[in-house]
Amino acid sequence: MTIRTPLTPASDWVEIATTADDWAQADPALLGTLLTHMHVIRGFEECVLDLAGEGLVHGPAHSSVGQEGGAAGSIVRLTTTDQINGSHRGHHQFLSKALGHIAPQGLDPKTAFGSEMQNLLQRTLAEILGLDQGFCHGRGGSMHLQWVEAGALGTNAIVGGGVPLAAGAAWAHRHAGTDAVAVTYFGDGAVNIGSVLETMNLAAAWKLPLCFFIENNRYAVSTKVEESTAETRLSARGGAFAIQSWKVDGMDPLAVHLAMQEALAWMRAGKGPTVIEADVYRFFHQNGPFPGSAFGYRTKAEEQEWRARDPIALLEARMQERGLLTAEEAQALRERVKGAMAQASAQLLEADPTGKPGKRRIRPELWPSPDFRDVGVRGDLSELQGLRAEEAGTFAGKTEQRKFVDVVADVMSRRMETDASIVVMGEDVHRLKGGTNGATRGLRDRFPDRVLGTPISENAFAGLGGGLAMDGRYKPVIEFMYPDFMWVAADQVFNQIGKARHMFGGGFEVPLVLRTKVAMGTGYGSQHSMDPAGIFATAPGWRIVAASTPFDYVGLMNAALACKDPVLVIEHVDLYNSTGAAPVEDMDYIIPVGKAAVRRSGQALTVLTYLSMVQHTLEAVEQTGIDAEVVDLRWLDRASLDWDTIEASIRKTNNVLIVEQGARGTSYGGWLADEIQRRCFDWLDQPVQRVTGAEASPSISKVLERAAAARTEEVVAGLQQVMREQGRA
């Protein structure tokens, strides 16, 4: 007979509910602070909904009315050094965390508000209205609220998108030896998203002090939780990853507080992550000032049932039972909040001189200047000032012929030796004598606590790296084994890391390096072979470097690691086993951002290329005898291209050939050709010509793989084509 043995999760999963004794023993100061937090949140949200109804909120207004108990209950006893982030519905969490920052001793519901409170409300409202005095200078609006000094890392419009970033903050706390924690808030709609589940696994494996706080408000826009998952007790997800988990009534702020106290004790003791599921209810639709019943997906009876459980009313009643607050004092608190919001609104709005009586408009002088549009997409590179720059032709240090991949490992070892903030992470970087190609050779032995072999979960560990960068204490170096894997982590790479600096107002840095290798010619086929340059060049926020020699790799990687922007470092497997002159002792120089290299001077045409195609181009020039000028771009992003060198060459040759290896559809040269023709039209004797791979990605078949990629033969044909078009062939 088959033996059946019941199994249980390795972690506890409990539900917490308050008793009369809990309420009787609760600290009066705690209850007063909870009530004040919730009233401030409620009054703020009601003001926002009123303004949305007037058409003054550009974009969404995702209110949290009804959900205040979950936010205040979980945040009220966090410290400023504890950090949170959240979803697009995050006004309540942001405000509660900010209130804890400006009033760490708590708030008395009977005491008048001070100037700090008024300033907080006005700046937050200004952000939602898109105004310059907002925390993100109006760029974030309702969905992207950030105040780093208060421990509010930023709310997020991508469902589940902020969860991996919070893991980065948690890792930084643990590695720094503090007892601080991170709390990431998300709703029932995010629970089944890959980035959330990947991060749960990663946080559990690494015992990160991260609380996954699930606000189960039962609806992802209009889709019921029962329609989305068979297991509607969402905290059950914790058990799958051996994460200690709690379920609690989120309409009871004291119950939430008690659950969070237990979770905090667990995390501060170094025992790893936690999950808290709080059952809450948003009183209004997903967006705007109308209830869900107005859109047909909820009944009025359901809404009334939940409104009868209003967390503010519950707390007021309990405090009145204990004689801690009168009904008149509660009403006075509500009026005080209304007055503060009226004052904040009055500072931002005025009567519309062109509208009907009573119509208001935003004060025109408060809008951000249009000139601010692109400020903060990247930094100003001031961090590189004073660093020593070198070029191979003038380098005075000792060099010898060295294998490219050995130099890759050695320069990273040198930088980790001199900079304790650098953390390397990726799949197998800690094994196999330096990963799949040896690029991280020896690093784990020298720096065991800063070389992190990750699970196969690019979305999670890329986001964790992004969170580390935004935290500011560490500089992550992330390895994607192959560039194609960026699509798995596209949200974190492009929506989060690339956009963060600009989206949150341009006032903070994102120092991160992403390493990856082009693998055409290795037989790894369509999903392991792409050149990512064209994709990253059209995505905001990223800088891109591509070294063709060992000497250049040292200088370019050093510059990338010193830069406060996210930098993609592209390598090529064809170069790994090649040799070239490289420094032996001195690995402390940079090659400045925006500096190309002329590998061959010529008069007939300009060839722009990078990575392994530099050598293929030089070979093709030698074979054809065409007097081409070969420019190794090195820096590829639009902000870092060496236009001085490019334009000087074009003015001399009047012809351009862009050479790259990869597929035509994701080609780097497509946008570059367009830009050249806009900038240099008067100097061109013919349209910009291009050498690329085929439309198709490389296949496994050796013959088909070769047919899909450009090499020396294709460059020869491209050079000859340029000459024919000029009648010179």
N, C-alpha and C positions, 0 to 999 in steps of 0.2 A: 504494500500500500504506500502511496505517495505520502511523504512527510511534509507537513505544512507547519511552518514556524512563524508566528506573528512577528513582525518587525516594527520598531518604533524609531522615530527620528533621533539623531544624536543630540539634538538641542531641545530645550523646553519651549513650549508654546502655551501661553496662558491668557485668559481673559480677566481683565480687572474691572471691578465695579465698586463704587463708593458705598459706604454705609453711613448711618446716622452718626456713628462714632467718628468716622473720618471727618465729617463736616464739623463736628463739635470740637475736634482737636486741631483743626486746620489753623495755621498761623494767621491771625487777623491781618497782618501786614501783607502776607501773600494774597489773601482774598481781595484786599483792597487794590493791590497792584493788578491782579488779574482783571478785576472789574474795570479799572481805569483803562488798561490796554484794550479791552474789548469795546468799551464805549468810544474810545478814540478811533479805533478801526471802523466801527459801525458808522459813526458820524462822518468820517472821511469818505467811506464808500457811498453813503447816501448823497453826499455832496457831488461826488464824481458822477453818479447816475443822473442827478439833476442837470449837471453840465452836459452830459451826453444827450439827454433829452432836449437840451437847447441847441444841439448841434455844434457844441464848442470843443468836443473831444474828437480829434482827428484820428481815426482808427478805432480799434476795439476798446471797450471798457469792461474788462473781465472782473466783475465784483465778487467779493467773498462774503457778502452779507449772509449770515447764518452759520458760517464756518469759523467764526472768531475763536470759539472754544478750543479747537484743535491747535491753532497757531499760538494763542496766548498761553494755553496750558503747557505746551511743550517748550516754549521759548523763555518764559518769564524768569526762570532761574539759570539760564545760560549766561556765561560771562562774555565780555567783549572779545576775548581771544577764541572762544568757540565760534565756529563759522556755520553759516547756513547758505543754501541756495534753493531755488524752487522753480515752479513752472510759470506759465503765462498768467495763471491766476494766483498771484503772489503778493498782492498789496498788503494783506493781513500779516503775512510772515515778515515782510520787509519792515512794516511799521512796528510790529512787536519787537523785532530785533533792534531796530533803531531806538525805540523807547528804552529798552534795556541798556543801551549804550549811553544815552544822555542822562538816564536816571538809574544807575546801577543799584542804588539803595532802595529802589522801589518808588511807587507813586501812591500818594494819599488821595482817594477819591473826593475828599472834602477840601482839598487845597487848590488854589488857583494855579493855572498853568504859567510857566515862565517863558522867557524869550526863546530858550532852546526848543521848547515844544512848538512854539509858533513858527520858528524857522524851519523845523523839520516838516511840519504840515505844509507850509508854503512851498518848500523846495520839492517835496514829493508830488504835490498837486501840479507844480510847474512842469515837472518831468512828464506827467501824464498828458498835460496839454501841449507838450512839445516845445517848451520854452528854454531859453538859454540858462536861466538860473536853476534849472533842474539838475539832479545829481549826475545825469549823463548829458547835460547841455541840450536836452530835448530829443536826443537821438534814440533813446530807449523807449520812451512812452510808457504805456501801461504794462507792457510785457517784459521790459528789460530794465529792472530797477537794481541799482548797485550802489553800495556805500561800503567800500572795503574797510575803512577805519572802524566801522561799526560791526564788522564781521558778516556783512551781507554781501556775498560773493557775486550775486547777480541772478535774477530770474530769467527764464528761458522760454522762448516761443516754440521750440521744438519739443514735442511731447517726449519726456524721458531724456532729453538732450543734456540736461544739467547733471544727471546722476553720475556719470563717469568723472566729471570735473570735480565734484565733491570728494570723490575717492582720492584725487590728487591732494586736496587739502588735508584729508585724513592721514595720508601717508606722510606728508610733511610734518604734521603734528607728532606722529609716532616717532619718526626718525630724529626729530629735533629733541626728543626726550621730554616733551611736555605731556600734561594730562588733558590737553584741549581736545575737543571732538568736532566733528562736522555732522551736520544734519541736512539731508537732502529731501525735499518735499515734492511729492508727485501724486497724481490722482489715480483712480481706478483704471482710467484709460491707458495709463503708462505701464501698468503692472506686467503686461505680457510683451512688452517691447524688448527687443534683443539687448539693447544697451543697458537696460535696467538689470536684466537677468545675468548678463555677462559681468556686470559690476558687482552684483551680489556674490557671485562665485569668486571673483578676484579679491574682494574685501574679506571674505571668509578665509580664503587660502592664506592671505597675508595678515590676518587679524588686525584689520584697520579699525580705528575708532570712528566708525561711520554709522549713523542711524538712518535707515531707510524709512521715512515717515510717509505712510500711505493715507492720503485723505480720500476715503471712499465716500464720495457724494452720490454714488449710484448711477451717474450718467456721464458718459463721454460725449459731450454735446447733447445729443438726444438718444444715444444708444444705451440701453440699460445694461447694467453689469451682468445680469443673467443671460443676456444675449451674447456676451463677449467671452465668458468663461464658465466652465462647468463647476469649478470650485470658487464660489463667491465669497468665501472667507479668505480674503486676499493675503492676510498674514501667514497663511499656510505656505506661501512661497518660501518663507524663511527656512522651514524645515528641510527643504530640498538641498540647502546649502549649509546645513548645520549652524544656522544663525538663530540666536535667542530671540524669541518673538512674543509680542503682546498684541492683544485685541482689546479695544476700549471704545466706550461710547464717547464720541467726539463732541456731543452736545453737553457733556458734563466736563467742564474745564478742570475741575479738581481731579477727576479720574484720569484725565490726560496727563496732568501734572504728576500724579503718583506713578503712572506707567513710565513717564520720562525720567523720573528720579531713579527708578530701578534700572532703566536702560543706561543712564549716565554713570551710575555706580559700576555697572558691568564694563562699559567702555573705558572709563578712567582707570580701571584696574588692569587694563591691558588685555582683556579677554576677547576682544574682537568686536565685530559689528552687531547691530541689533535691527530688528524690524518692529515698527509700531503701526498698527492699522487703526485709524480713528474713523468711526462711522459719523459722517457729517452730512449736511444738506445745504446746498446753495439755494437761497430763497428766490433768486432770479434766474433768468435764462443764461445760457452760456456767455452771452454778451449783451449788454444794454439794460434798460430799465424796465423790462417786461418779464413776467413770470413764465416759467416753462409751459404752463397750461395754455398760454396764448398761442403757442406753436403746436399744440396738440399732442405732445409726447408725454405730458404729465397731467394728472387730474387735479382739479381744485381741492378735492377731498384729501389727496395725498399731501399737497402743499400745506393745507390747513393743519393736518396731523403733525407735520414736522415743525411748522411755525409755533405750535403749542408747546414745543420743546425748546424754545429759544434759549440758548446758553446764557445770555445776559439776564433774562428774566429768572432763570434758575438760580444764578449766583446772587442776584439781588434778593430773592426770597430767602435764601439760606443766610445771607448776612443780616437780613432783617430779623429772622428768627433768633439769631444770637445777639441782637441788639447792637450790631456793629454799624448799622446804617439805617436811616429812616427812608421812607418813600420820598419825602421831600428832598433829602440829600441826593438820592439817586436821580431824581428829576433835575436837580440843580447841576449835577455832573453832566447829564445829557445836554442841558442848555449851554453849559460851559463849552462843550465840544462844538455845538452848533455855532456858538459865537466865534470860536477860534477858526472854524472853517469859513464862516462869513467874512472874517477879517482877512484870511488867506486869499479868498476869492476876490475880495475888493482890491487887493494889491495887484492882482493879475488881470482883472477885467475892468471894463468901463462901458458906459452907455454907448450903443452903436449910433453914431450921428446920422446914418443913412437908413436906419431901421425903424420899425414901429416902436411906440412908447413901451418901455420895459425891456426891449431887446438889448442884449449885451454882446460885446465882442472882446477878444483878447487885446490887451494894450499893444499896439503895433511895435513899440520900442523894445518889447520883451522877447520878440522872436530872435532866434540865432541869426547871425549874418549869413547870407548865402556863401560868402567867402569861406565859411567854416566847413563847407561841404566835404572836402577831402582831407581836412586836417585830422591827423591821427590814424589814417589808414596804415601808415608805417611811422616809425620814429624818425628822428632827424640825424641819427647815427653819431651823435655827439659822444657816445660811449666809446667810439673807436679813435677819438682824438688822442694823440700822444703815443699810440702803438706803433712800433717799428715796422715799416713796410720794406719788403725786399722783392727783387726779381731775380730769376736764375742767372741772367747775364751779368749782373753786378754783385752777386752774393759773394761775400768775402770768407764765409765759413767753409769748413771742410765738407766736401760732398763725395759720394761714391755711387756706383751703379747699384741700385737697390730695386727689389721687387715692389711693385705698386701696393699690393695688399699688405705687405709688411709695414710700409709707411703709414697706411691707414690705421693700423693697430697702434703703432708707436706714437703717432701724434695724439691719439686719444689718451693713451697712457700718460703722456707728458702733461696734458691738460688736466686730467683727473688728479695727478700728483700735485699740481700747483693750485687747483681750484676744487675745494671740498664740496662745492655746491653741485657739481656735475653728477648726474645719475643716468646710467645707461640701461635701457630696457628694450625687450623684444623677445621674440620666440627663439629659443636655443642660443641666445647670445652668451650664456654662461656655460655652455657645453660644447662638445665637438671641436675643441681646441680653437675656439673663437667663432662660433656660429658656423653656418653652412659654408662659408668661404674663408674663414680665418680672420675676418676684419676686426673682431673683438678679442683676438689672441692675448692671453695673459691678464686681461683686465679683472676677471673674477678672482684670480689668485691674489692680486694686489689690492683690490678694493671690493671685498666680498659683500659689504653691506650697501654698495652703490651700483652693483651690476645685477639687474633683476631679470631672471628668466620668467617670461610671462606665459599664461595659458594662451591657446589659440583663440584670441578674442580681440581683434584689432580695434573694434569700437571702444571696448573697455579700456585697454591700456593706452590707446592714443588719447582718449579723453582724460584718463588719469594723468598722463603727461601734460596735457593742457592745463589741468587743474594745478599741477605742480608749478608750471610756468607762471600762472596767474597769481599763485600764492606768493611768489617772489623770493622764497628762501632757497630754492633749488632750481637748477637748470637741467631739464630732461633732454636726453638724446635718445630718440625713439628710432628703432630699426624696423622697417617693413621689409620682410624677407624678399618680397617682390613688389614692384610698384602697383601692379594690378590690384593688390590687396587694399589700396586706398579706397576703392569703391565700397568695400565692406565697412570702412570707417569714415565714409564720406561726410556724414553729419558732423563728426568731431573735427575732422580735418578742415572742412570748408565753412560750415555754419558756425562752429564754435571757435576753434583756434584762429582761423584766418580772419574772422570778422570781429572777434572780441574787442580788440584794442579800439577800433573805430566805433563799434556799436555802443560801448559803454562810455563814450565821450572822449576817447583819445588820451585820457589822463593816466593810464597805467601801462605796464610793459608786459609782453608775452615772449620771454626769452626761451625759445625752444628750437631744437634741431631735429629734423626728420631725415634719416638716412635711408636710402634705398638703392637698388642696383638694376640697371637694364640688363636683361639676360637673353637677348636675341643671339641665336647661334648655339644655344645650349641644348636644344631639343625639348624644352619645357612647354612649348606650345602656346596656345592662344591666351591663356589666363595667367601666364608667368613671364611675359616678355615685353610688355609695353614700355615706351618712353613716356614718362609722366609730365615732361616739360610743358607741352602744349596746354594741358589741363590746368596746371598750377599757374601758368602765365596769365590765364584769363580769370583766375580767382583772386579776389582782393585780399591784401594783407600779407601774402607770402613773398619772401625773397628766395631766389633760386641760384645755386652755384653748381657748376659742372667742371671738374678738373680733368685735364687730359694728360698731365704729367705728375709724377710723384712729388716733385718740388712744389708745383702749384697746389697740390692737394693739401700739403701742410699749411700753406698760407691761407688758402681759402677756408679750410676747416677752422683754423684759428680765428679768422674773421667772423665766421658763422657763429662760433661759440661765444665771441665777445659781443655780438649783436643782440639787441633787446627785442628784435622782431622774430617771428617764426621764420626759419630758414630751411628750405628743402635742399639737401645735399644729394645730388644724383651721381652714382658711380656706374661703372660698366664692367661686366664680367670679363670682357676681352682685355681690359686694362689690368685686371688684378694680377695676372701672371707676367705682364710686360715689365721691363726694367727701364730705368732712366736715372739721371742724376738726381740725387736726393741728399738732404742734409744728414749728417751723422750725429752731430752733437747739438746743434742749434735748431730747435724746433719751436721758437718763440716769436717768429715774425708773422706778419699778416700780408695778404694781398688785398689791397683796399677794395671796398665795395665800389663797383662801377668801373673797373679797370680791365679792359680786354688786353689781349696779347697778339701782336702781329707776328705770326710764325714764318711768313715769307713775304717779302716786299715784291710788288709787281705793278705793272702799268695797264694790263689788258682788261682785267676785270677783278672785282672784289668777291671773295668767297667768305661767307659767314658760316661758321660751324662750331661744334663743341663735342666733348667726350671723345669716343674712339674714332669718330668721323674726321677729326683733325688729321690723324695719321693717314687715313684712307684718302683724304683730299690731297695731302702732300705727295702721296704716291701717284695719284692721278695726274697732278700737275707735272711731275717728273716724267711720266709716261707720254703725255701729250706735248710737252715742251711749251705749253701756253704760259705766258708771263702773267700769272695770276697772283694777286695779293691775298694771302690766307690769314683770316682773322679768327682767332680762338676767342669766342665771346666770354667765356668763364662765368660771368654774371648774366643771368638770362631773364629775370623778371623786368617788367616795364619800367620800374623805378630805378633799377640798377644797371641797365644797359649803358655801355660806354659809347654814347652817341658822338662824342668828339672824335674818337678813333674811327667809328663807322662812317661818319659823314666826311671826314678828311679823305678816307680811302675812296669813297664813291665819287667825290669831286675830282679825284685823280683818274679813276678808271672809267667812270660813267656806265658801268655795268655791274649787276649784282647777281650772284648765285648763292642761294641758301641751301646748305647741305645738312640733312639729318637722316637718321637711319630708319625711324619708325613709321608706323602706319599713317596714311594720308589724312584720315579722318580726325585724328587727335594731334595733328601736326603742330609743332611749335612754329614752323615757318609761315603758316597761314596768316596769323595776326601780324607777325613781324614784317612780312612782305607788304601788307596793307599800310603799316606804319611808315615803312621806308618810302613807299610811293607818295604818301602824304607829305613827309618831311623833305624828300629829296627829288621830287618830280622833275624840277628844272635841270637837274644834273644827270638824269637817266637818258641813255640813248635807246633803251628798250624796256619793256616791262621786266620786273624782277622775275628771275627764273628760279626754279626749285628742283632739288633732288630729294625725294622721300622714298619710303617703302611703298608697298602696294596698298590698296584699299583694305584688304584683308589683314587680320592679325596673323602672326607666324603660326604655322601648323607644326605638328610633331614630325612629319616626314621631312627628312633632311633636304630633299629637293624642293619641296614646297616652302620650307622655312627660308631657304636661300632666296627663293623667288619673291618672298614677301618683304625682304629687308634690303636696304641700300648698302653697298660696299664700294670698293674702289672702282669696279666696272661701271656702276651707275654714275659715279662722279665723273668719270671719263666722258661718258655720254652727255652729261650735263654741261661740262666745260665746252665740248664740241658744239653743242646746241647753241650756247651763247655766242660763240664765234660765228656760226652759220647765220644766225639772226642778224648779225652785223655785216654779213658779207665778207667775213675775214677767214673763213675756213676753206 
